[in-house]
């Protein structure tokens, strides 16, 4: 029977997207709360501990995505998503009573299961739409990533109000209670207004048989792509708040606002990624995504810095006696040597500056009465190069990364119904697991890189390396496929025909 798009399809898509938005807002919860607790010295966690707290929810939400996708095919999205929302509300509520790293980690492990909402929604949504609608439908569903932006934008303001602008710091404990209530309300709405549907092709299949497609290398390649465009998106959605606070000394509220400029558009643009994948082809879209990611991440690697180095000094043109020395002039037997005086450089991150600024000056190393020889050093030169890594330029580039990855997320999942039409739940779940692991490992890697190098921008080196790897692997596979399909064209990149 031919699959058709109905009003029920659109209703299920809307509610799946809404539920996923709430799940994603919960999944990113620690990114704001942990930054607030550390910034206000409520808990004194080091960068590695912070990295773990940001990563733990992503871990639990990732490792069960495979199960979530498969169980949704077998039992239907209504009961899976509704049950997940209710289940996650319990550990989220218990966060309000946490007083140690271990307690936070345990609760985070629990409410992190909200990340499974992605694979549940993917498997459920795909059951309601035909192949030609898969890219758009899954792209629209993926807009639930918008939930990350809701947390980074709204949660800091809520914390400010709940704590009386810092006068009652214990007021932070009301925030997880608000989030727990949102989960319960969403669960009730979902269970009341959705309709259950199971995959006909999943009937009679054992769990082991449903895992069979995972033997294909293609699944793991798609997983690596998703590691970058989704997993690293998740990691940055949380990591950007402390990044802005430490890198640019802005307030938590401002950091949350700037971080939302990365996460919100990335979620919303995902629908465009689905449409482009339907129209242009997912492979062509992915090429542009990886190239753009490589370029932008490379530009963001350069840290805010000052480099001081020996510069051009002043040498004596002939031997003689030093008769006058000042900050701006040296005289030797009537021969004058003008010096460059140090200029004051006003450094401001809010002032628009793209390129590094250079300041040079010269300092006398001789005094009046000294006997000097030809080519002797009279004044030592110093060069100071300042690069402010302007906050607005950096934010614009980070915004572009979010847009690029948002389109890429939809393009990756467009591949799955095309290559694995009978195993969307299993393959979509596994790709989600691998992508989610990017959200787990990346904050930890960021923490260790920060501790090892002392550079907040060290994370961009890692993201650049992952982008390069994805681009190389995809191009290698496509080239191999082309050569296999048309061996006579191997090694030939120009056509003999003129057009």
Backbone torsions as a table, in degrees:
resi	resn	phi	psi	omega
1	UNK	NA	132.4	-177.2
2	UNK	-72.0	133.7	178.8
3	UNK	-72.6	133.9	-179.8
4	UNK	-123.9	153.1	175.9
5	UNK	-89.9	125.2	-178.7
6	UNK	-126.6	174.9	176.5
7	UNK	-62.9	-34.5	177.7
8	UNK	-64.2	-38.9	177.5
9	UNK	-56.4	-47.8	-178.4
10	UNK	-66.8	-36.8	178.3
11	UNK	-64.9	-43.6	178.5
12	UNK	-63.3	-41.8	178.8
13	UNK	-61.0	-44.3	-180.0
14	UNK	-61.2	-47.2	-177.7
15	UNK	-70.9	-36.0	174.5
16	UNK	-61.3	-43.8	-179.9
17	UNK	-65.1	-42.4	179.3
18	UNK	-63.8	-44.2	179.1
19	UNK	-64.6	-41.1	178.8
20	UNK	-65.3	-34.9	176.8
21	UNK	-60.6	-44.7	177.9
22	UNK	-64.8	-43.8	179.2
23	UNK	-59.4	-42.8	-176.8
24	UNK	-70.7	-35.3	176.2
25	UNK	-61.7	-39.7	177.9
26	UNK	-69.0	-41.4	-177.7
27	UNK	-60.1	-33.7	-177.8
28	UNK	-93.4	9.0	-173.0
29	UNK	-55.9	-44.0	-175.9
30	UNK	-65.3	-25.0	-178.5
31	UNK	-57.4	-38.0	179.4
32	UNK	-89.5	-47.1	-174.3
33	UNK	-63.2	-45.7	-178.7
34	UNK	-62.7	-41.4	177.8
35	UNK	-61.3	-39.9	179.0
36	UNK	-65.6	-45.2	-177.9
37	UNK	-65.0	-39.2	179.6
38	UNK	-73.8	-42.5	-178.7
39	UNK	-61.2	-33.0	-179.2
40	UNK	-98.1	12.3	176.0
41	UNK	57.9	25.8	175.8
42	UNK	-71.2	-39.6	172.0
43	UNK	-131.3	135.5	-176.5
44	UNK	-101.0	77.0	179.7
45	UNK	-95.5	141.4	178.8
46	UNK	-85.0	172.2	-176.9
47	UNK	-55.7	-35.7	179.9
48	UNK	-68.7	-42.6	178.0
49	UNK	-64.2	-38.7	176.9
50	UNK	-61.9	-44.8	178.7
51	UNK	-58.1	-41.3	178.5
52	UNK	-65.7	-42.4	-179.6
53	UNK	-66.0	-31.8	176.1
54	UNK	-74.4	-28.4	-173.2
55	UNK	-88.7	-30.7	-173.8
56	UNK	-58.8	-46.1	178.0
57	UNK	-59.8	-36.3	-179.4
58	UNK	-67.2	-33.5	179.2
59	UNK	-63.3	-53.5	-177.4
60	UNK	-66.2	-34.1	178.8
61	UNK	-73.7	-14.3	-177.7
62	UNK	-96.9	-46.2	-172.5
63	UNK	-68.5	-21.1	179.3
64	UNK	-99.2	6.1	179.9
65	UNK	-66.2	-36.7	178.7
66	UNK	-60.7	-48.0	178.6
67	UNK	-62.7	-41.1	-179.1
68	UNK	-59.9	-43.1	179.4
69	UNK	-66.1	-43.8	-178.8
70	UNK	-67.6	-45.0	-179.6
71	UNK	-66.0	-30.3	176.9
72	UNK	-67.8	-40.3	175.5
73	UNK	-60.0	-36.9	-175.2
74	UNK	-84.7	-39.2	-172.0
75	UNK	-112.7	-13.3	178.4
76	UNK	99.6	150.2	-174.8
77	UNK	-74.4	-27.4	-176.5
78	UNK	-59.4	-51.6	-176.1
79	UNK	-76.1	-32.7	179.2
80	UNK	-67.9	-49.8	-178.1
81	UNK	-69.4	-44.4	179.4
82	UNK	-60.7	-44.2	179.2
83	UNK	-65.7	-38.0	179.7
84	UNK	-62.5	-44.4	-179.3
85	UNK	-60.5	-43.5	179.2
86	UNK	-67.2	-42.0	-179.4
87	UNK	-61.1	-43.4	-176.3
88	UNK	-71.8	-21.2	-179.2
89	UNK	-65.9	-26.8	-176.6
90	UNK	-69.9	-57.5	178.5
91	UNK	-64.8	-29.0	176.6
92	UNK	-63.8	-42.4	177.6
93	UNK	-63.4	-37.8	-177.6
94	UNK	-69.3	-17.8	175.9
95	UNK	-57.8	-31.6	-178.2
96	UNK	-65.1	-13.6	178.9
97	UNK	-108.3	3.0	-176.9
98	UNK	-73.8	138.8	-179.8
99	UNK	-134.5	11.6	-178.9
100	UNK	-150.0	166.3	177.5
101	UNK	-59.8	-43.5	-178.6
102	UNK	-62.4	-42.1	-179.9
103	UNK	-65.4	-41.9	178.1
104	UNK	-64.1	-42.0	-179.5
105	UNK	-62.7	-42.4	-178.6
106	UNK	-66.1	-45.4	178.6
107	UNK	-65.4	-37.7	179.8
108	UNK	-64.5	-36.4	177.1
109	UNK	-61.2	-35.7	-178.9
110	UNK	-75.4	-55.2	-177.1
111	UNK	-73.4	-13.8	175.7
112	UNK	-65.4	-17.3	176.9
113	UNK	-61.4	-14.6	177.4
114	UNK	-58.6	-23.9	177.9
115	UNK	-64.6	-20.0	177.8
116	UNK	-67.1	-18.7	179.4
117	UNK	-56.7	-24.3	179.8
118	UNK	-67.1	-53.0	-177.4
119	UNK	-67.9	-32.1	175.8
120	UNK	-63.5	-46.8	-178.8
121	UNK	-66.7	-38.7	178.4
122	UNK	-61.8	-49.7	-178.5
123	UNK	-64.3	-41.0	-178.9
124	UNK	-68.4	-47.3	-178.0
125	UNK	-62.3	-41.7	-177.1
126	UNK	-63.0	-24.2	-180.0
127	UNK	-72.6	-19.1	-173.7
128	UNK	-100.9	-0.9	-175.6
129	UNK	-132.5	145.2	176.6
130	UNK	-74.0	171.1	-174.8
131	UNK	-57.0	-42.7	-176.4
132	UNK	-69.9	-10.6	178.1
133	UNK	-105.1	-5.3	-172.2
134	UNK	-59.5	-44.5	-178.3
135	UNK	-61.0	-47.1	-179.9
136	UNK	-66.3	-46.3	-177.2
137	UNK	-62.3	-47.5	-179.6
138	UNK	-70.2	-30.3	175.8
139	UNK	-66.3	-43.2	177.5
140	UNK	-64.4	-43.4	177.5
141	UNK	-58.8	-40.6	-179.1
142	UNK	-64.2	-13.8	176.6
143	UNK	-62.4	-11.4	175.6
144	UNK	-61.3	-16.8	172.8
145	UNK	-56.5	-19.0	175.8
146	UNK	-52.8	-24.9	179.4
147	UNK	-58.4	-31.2	177.4
148	UNK	-62.9	-41.4	178.5
149	UNK	-65.7	-35.8	177.8
150	UNK	-60.5	-44.7	-179.9
151	UNK	-65.7	-47.1	-177.9
152	UNK	-69.3	-24.9	-179.6
153	UNK	-88.9	-44.5	-172.2
154	UNK	-90.5	-40.7	-174.3
155	UNK	-58.4	-43.2	177.9
156	UNK	-59.8	-38.7	178.6
157	UNK	-67.9	-40.8	176.9
158	UNK	-61.4	-43.4	179.0
159	UNK	-61.4	-39.0	179.0
160	UNK	-62.1	-41.5	-179.9
161	UNK	-74.6	-41.9	-178.3
162	UNK	-65.4	-29.4	-179.5
163	UNK	-97.7	9.3	179.5
164	UNK	60.3	42.9	-179.1
165	UNK	58.0	36.7	176.4
166	UNK	95.2	-3.0	-178.3
167	UNK	-82.0	-22.4	178.6
168	UNK	-133.3	79.3	-172.9
169	UNK	-61.9	-26.5	179.8
170	UNK	-68.8	-9.2	178.0
171	UNK	-64.9	-13.8	179.0
172	UNK	-59.1	-24.5	-175.8
173	UNK	-67.2	-14.6	177.4
174	UNK	-78.0	-23.3	-177.0
175	UNK	-62.7	-49.3	177.7
176	UNK	-62.7	-27.6	176.9
177	UNK	-68.5	-37.8	176.5
178	UNK	-64.2	-42.6	179.3
179	UNK	-65.7	-39.1	178.3
180	UNK	-63.2	-40.0	178.2
181	UNK	-64.2	-38.6	178.8
182	UNK	-62.7	-38.4	177.9
183	UNK	-63.7	-43.9	-179.3
184	UNK	-64.9	-45.8	179.7
185	UNK	-60.5	-43.9	179.5
186	UNK	-64.3	-37.9	179.5
187	UNK	-62.4	-43.4	179.6
188	UNK	-63.1	-46.5	178.9
189	UNK	-59.5	-43.8	-176.7
190	UNK	-65.6	-45.6	-177.5
191	UNK	-67.8	-30.7	-178.1
192	UNK	-77.8	-41.0	-168.9
193	UNK	-104.4	-3.3	179.3
194	UNK	-99.1	166.2	178.3
195	UNK	-122.1	137.8	-176.5
196	UNK	-84.3	144.4	177.1
197	UNK	-149.4	131.8	179.5
198	UNK	-107.8	159.3	177.4
199	UNK	-79.4	122.4	179.4
200	UNK	-64.3	-31.5	-176.8
201	UNK	-78.4	-10.3	179.5
202	UNK	-90.0	-11.9	-178.9
203	UNK	-66.0	134.1	177.9
204	UNK	81.6	-7.4	179.1
205	UNK	-85.9	134.6	174.2
206	UNK	-78.9	164.6	180.0
207	UNK	-59.6	-38.9	-179.4
208	UNK	-64.9	-42.6	179.3
209	UNK	-64.9	-34.0	179.5
210	UNK	-70.6	-17.8	178.2
211	UNK	-88.1	-7.5	-174.5
212	UNK	-53.3	-41.8	-179.0
213	UNK	-61.0	-18.5	-176.2
214	UNK	-71.0	-7.7	176.4
215	UNK	-73.5	-17.0	-176.9
216	UNK	-80.6	134.5	-179.7
217	UNK	-60.7	-30.5	-178.2
218	UNK	-56.7	-37.3	179.5
219	UNK	-60.7	-43.3	-176.9
220	UNK	-73.0	-30.5	175.6
221	UNK	-67.4	-44.3	175.5
222	UNK	-60.5	-35.0	178.8
223	UNK	-64.0	-39.0	177.7
224	UNK	-65.4	-42.5	176.9
225	UNK	-56.8	-43.8	-177.2
226	UNK	-72.8	-26.2	173.7
227	UNK	-56.3	-42.8	-179.1
228	UNK	-74.5	-58.5	-169.3
229	UNK	-74.3	-24.3	177.6
230	UNK	-109.3	-52.6	-176.7
231	UNK	-60.6	-45.8	179.5
232	UNK	-71.8	-27.5	172.3
233	UNK	-62.5	-46.3	178.4
234	UNK	-59.8	-45.6	-179.1
235	UNK	-61.2	-46.1	-179.0
236	UNK	-68.1	-33.8	179.5
237	UNK	-56.6	-33.4	178.5
238	UNK	-90.6	-40.8	-172.8
239	UNK	-72.9	-24.3	-176.7
240	UNK	-66.8	-27.2	179.7
241	UNK	-64.3	-57.4	175.4
242	UNK	-64.4	-28.0	177.6
243	UNK	-59.8	-50.5	-179.5
244	UNK	-68.0	-40.1	-179.7
245	UNK	-60.7	-44.7	-176.8
246	UNK	-82.8	-37.2	-175.3
247	UNK	-74.7	-38.7	-172.8
248	UNK	-122.6	5.2	176.1
249	UNK	55.5	40.2	177.0
250	UNK	-94.1	167.4	179.1
251	UNK	-74.2	165.6	-179.8
252	UNK	-62.6	-39.4	179.4
253	UNK	-63.5	-45.3	178.4
254	UNK	-63.8	-41.4	178.4
255	UNK	-61.6	-40.7	177.7
256	UNK	-63.8	-39.3	178.3
257	UNK	-64.5	-45.9	-179.8
258	UNK	-65.9	-38.5	178.2
259	UNK	-65.3	-34.0	179.2
260	UNK	-67.1	-25.2	176.4
261	UNK	-66.5	-21.0	174.9
262	UNK	-86.0	-49.0	-170.7
263	UNK	-81.2	-38.0	-177.1
264	UNK	-65.4	-54.2	179.6
265	UNK	-61.3	-33.2	-179.3
266	UNK	-62.5	-38.8	177.9
267	UNK	-70.7	-43.6	-176.6
268	UNK	-68.7	-34.9	-175.5
269	UNK	-74.7	-10.6	-177.1
270	UNK	-60.2	-33.4	178.0
271	UNK	-62.1	-38.8	176.5
272	UNK	-63.5	-37.8	177.7
273	UNK	-61.2	-38.8	177.3
274	UNK	-65.8	-42.6	179.7
275	UNK	-64.8	-44.7	179.0
276	UNK	-62.1	-38.1	179.8
277	UNK	-66.5	-37.7	176.7
278	UNK	-65.5	-39.8	-173.3
279	UNK	-84.6	-44.6	-173.2
280	UNK	-101.0	-20.8	-174.6
281	UNK	103.0	134.2	-175.7
282	UNK	-63.9	-34.1	-176.8
283	UNK	-64.8	-45.9	179.6
284	UNK	-62.3	-40.7	178.7
285	UNK	-62.8	-42.4	-177.9
286	UNK	-64.5	-34.5	176.8
287	UNK	-58.0	-50.3	-179.8
288	UNK	-62.7	-37.4	-178.6
289	UNK	-62.6	-49.5	-176.3
290	UNK	-68.7	-38.9	177.9
291	UNK	-63.0	-47.3	179.9
292	UNK	-62.9	-40.6	179.7
293	UNK	-62.4	-41.7	178.5
294	UNK	-60.1	-45.9	-176.1
295	UNK	-67.0	-48.6	-175.1
296	UNK	-67.4	-44.6	179.5
297	UNK	-61.3	-37.1	178.4
298	UNK	-63.4	-41.6	179.9
299	UNK	-64.7	-29.1	-177.9
300	UNK	-85.4	-6.0	-178.6
301	UNK	-66.9	-36.4	-174.2
302	UNK	-64.1	121.7	-175.5
303	UNK	-84.4	167.6	169.5
304	UNK	-69.0	124.5	-171.4
305	UNK	-158.9	161.6	169.3
306	UNK	-129.1	130.0	178.9
307	UNK	-120.1	120.3	178.0
308	UNK	-110.0	129.9	-175.1
309	UNK	-141.5	153.5	173.0
310	UNK	-57.8	135.2	-179.2
311	UNK	-113.4	-159.3	-178.1
312	UNK	-77.3	120.7	179.5
313	UNK	-92.8	-174.0	179.3
314	UNK	-116.1	124.4	-180.0
315	UNK	-108.4	146.0	179.2
316	UNK	-68.8	133.9	179.2
317	UNK	-80.7	-21.5	178.1
318	UNK	-157.9	166.5	179.2
319	UNK	-72.7	158.3	178.8
320	UNK	164.4	-166.9	-179.5
321	UNK	-114.3	134.0	178.5
322	UNK	-71.6	121.0	-177.5
323	UNK	-105.2	-18.8	-179.0
324	UNK	-155.9	137.5	177.8
325	UNK	-137.9	128.6	172.1
326	UNK	-144.6	-179.3	179.9
327	UNK	-66.9	-22.0	-175.0
328	UNK	-115.4	-6.3	-174.3
329	UNK	-155.7	142.1	171.1
330	UNK	-128.0	134.7	177.7
331	UNK	-120.6	136.3	178.1
332	UNK	-128.1	107.0	-179.7
333	UNK	51.5	44.0	176.7
334	UNK	86.2	-11.5	177.1
335	UNK	-87.3	123.8	-174.9
336	UNK	-93.0	142.4	176.0
337	UNK	-126.7	95.6	178.9
338	UNK	-65.1	142.5	179.8
339	UNK	-113.4	150.4	175.5
340	UNK	-87.0	124.4	-178.9
341	UNK	-89.1	143.5	179.4
342	UNK	-63.8	130.4	177.7
343	UNK	-97.7	145.5	176.5
344	UNK	-77.1	129.7	179.2
345	UNK	-109.4	116.9	177.8
346	UNK	-83.1	117.5	-178.0
347	UNK	-105.1	120.9	179.7
348	UNK	-142.4	129.1	-179.6
349	UNK	-74.9	-17.4	-179.7
350	UNK	-86.3	-17.4	177.3
351	UNK	-80.0	131.4	-174.6
352	UNK	-71.4	113.0	178.7
353	UNK	-143.6	124.0	-176.5
354	UNK	-92.6	-46.4	-171.7
355	UNK	-100.7	159.3	176.4
356	UNK	-61.8	150.7	177.5
357	UNK	-107.4	142.5	-178.0
358	UNK	-114.9	137.6	175.5
359	UNK	-130.7	125.3	179.6
360	UNK	-124.2	148.1	176.3
361	UNK	-156.0	167.7	-177.9
362	UNK	-131.5	138.8	-177.1
363	UNK	-123.2	128.3	-179.8
364	UNK	-59.9	141.8	175.3
365	UNK	-118.9	7.9	176.9
366	UNK	-122.1	165.8	178.4
367	UNK	-131.1	164.0	-178.2
368	UNK	-55.9	133.4	178.0
369	UNK	97.2	-11.3	-179.6
370	UNK	-68.3	140.4	172.8
371	UNK	-90.3	123.4	-177.2
372	UNK	-122.4	158.4	179.5
373	UNK	-109.8	163.2	178.7
374	UNK	-58.4	136.3	-179.8
375	UNK	69.9	14.1	174.4
376	UNK	-76.9	147.2	-179.6
377	UNK	-72.2	121.5	177.7
378	UNK	-97.3	-36.9	-179.1
379	UNK	-142.5	135.0	-179.1
380	UNK	-86.6	134.0	179.3
381	UNK	-94.4	146.3	177.5
382	UNK	-134.4	138.1	176.9
383	UNK	-121.9	129.7	177.9
384	UNK	-119.5	121.0	177.8
385	UNK	-108.5	124.6	-179.7
386	UNK	-115.6	127.9	174.2
387	UNK	-123.3	115.4	-172.4
388	UNK	-85.0	-11.5	-175.8
389	UNK	48.4	59.0	-172.9
390	UNK	-43.0	131.5	-173.9
391	UNK	-61.4	-34.8	-176.9
392	UNK	-77.1	-36.2	176.0
393	UNK	-66.6	-44.9	178.9
394	UNK	-60.5	-42.9	-179.4
395	UNK	-64.1	-38.7	177.9
396	UNK	-63.4	-43.2	178.8
397	UNK	-65.9	-39.7	177.8
398	UNK	-65.4	-38.3	174.9
399	UNK	-58.4	-43.9	179.2
400	UNK	-64.3	-38.6	177.1
401	UNK	-59.6	-44.2	178.9
402	UNK	-60.7	-42.4	178.6
403	UNK	-62.7	-47.6	-178.3
404	UNK	-60.5	-48.7	-179.1
405	UNK	-68.0	-32.8	178.0
406	UNK	-61.1	-43.9	176.2
407	UNK	-65.3	-39.6	-178.9
408	UNK	-64.2	-34.7	-179.6
409	UNK	-60.8	-43.0	179.1
410	UNK	-69.1	-38.4	-178.4
411	UNK	-64.2	-38.5	178.4
412	UNK	-61.8	-46.9	-175.9
413	UNK	-76.4	-14.2	172.3
414	UNK	-66.1	-30.6	-179.9
415	UNK	-63.8	-35.9	-167.1
416	UNK	-64.9	-52.2	177.4
417	UNK	-63.3	-26.5	179.5
418	UNK	-71.0	-45.4	-176.4
419	UNK	-90.4	-27.4	-176.9
420	UNK	-133.2	63.4	-175.5
421	UNK	-63.0	-25.3	-178.3
422	UNK	-96.9	-0.9	-175.6
423	UNK	-137.2	39.3	-178.2
424	UNK	-60.2	-40.4	-178.7
425	UNK	-62.4	-50.2	-177.7
426	UNK	-67.7	-50.0	-177.3
427	UNK	-69.7	-43.9	177.3
428	UNK	-60.7	-38.3	178.0
429	UNK	-65.9	-41.8	-178.5
430	UNK	-68.6	-42.3	176.7
431	UNK	-62.1	-38.4	176.2
432	UNK	-63.7	-37.6	177.2
433	UNK	-61.5	-50.7	-177.7
434	UNK	-64.0	-39.6	176.5
435	UNK	-65.8	-43.3	179.2
436	UNK	-62.7	-33.5	177.5
437	UNK	-63.2	-25.9	172.7
438	UNK	-62.6	-38.3	176.5
439	UNK	-70.2	-24.3	178.0
440	UNK	-81.9	-53.1	-174.8
441	UNK	-73.8	-34.2	-173.7
442	UNK	-60.9	-47.1	177.6
443	UNK	-60.2	-35.6	177.7
444	UNK	-65.8	-44.9	177.5
445	UNK	-61.7	-43.2	177.3
446	UNK	-57.2	-43.2	-178.8
447	UNK	-63.0	-44.9	179.6
448	UNK	-68.3	-37.9	177.2
449	UNK	-64.2	-41.5	178.6
450	UNK	-63.8	-44.0	-179.8
451	UNK	-66.5	-37.7	-177.2
452	UNK	-76.5	-37.3	-176.1
453	UNK	-103.3	-23.8	-175.1
454	UNK	76.9	7.5	-177.2
455	UNK	-109.9	124.5	176.3
456	UNK	-67.2	-27.8	-178.6
457	UNK	-81.4	1.2	179.7
458	UNK	-62.6	-24.6	179.2
459	UNK	-63.9	-31.2	-179.4
460	UNK	-69.3	-27.4	175.5
461	UNK	-63.5	-44.7	178.7
462	UNK	-62.6	-45.6	-178.5
463	UNK	-65.9	-35.6	176.0
464	UNK	-64.0	-42.3	-179.6
465	UNK	-64.1	-41.0	178.2
466	UNK	-64.9	-40.8	179.1
467	UNK	-61.2	-44.8	178.9
468	UNK	-61.1	-42.4	-179.2
469	UNK	-62.9	-44.6	179.3
470	UNK	-62.0	-44.7	-179.3
471	UNK	-63.0	-44.3	-179.0
472	UNK	-63.4	-46.2	-175.9
473	UNK	-64.8	-44.3	-180.0
474	UNK	-63.4	-45.2	-179.4
475	UNK	-65.1	-38.3	178.6
476	UNK	-61.8	-44.7	-178.8
477	UNK	-66.7	-44.5	-178.4
478	UNK	-64.6	-41.4	177.8
479	UNK	-62.3	-41.4	178.7
480	UNK	-64.1	-42.3	179.2
481	UNK	-63.6	-41.6	179.3
482	UNK	-64.5	-45.0	-179.0
483	UNK	-65.2	-34.6	179.9
484	UNK	-71.4	-38.1	-178.9
485	UNK	-73.3	-33.9	-178.6
486	UNK	-137.0	79.0	-176.1
487	UNK	-58.1	-30.2	-177.1
488	UNK	-68.9	-14.6	-180.0
489	UNK	-95.7	-2.9	-176.5
490	UNK	-59.7	127.0	178.7
491	UNK	82.6	-3.1	179.2
492	UNK	-104.4	122.8	-175.6
493	UNK	-117.1	0.4	179.0
494	UNK	-125.1	144.6	178.6
495	UNK	-92.5	144.2	178.2
496	UNK	-77.8	-14.0	179.9
497	UNK	-87.0	134.6	177.6
498	UNK	-93.7	136.5	179.4
499	UNK	-124.1	NA	NA
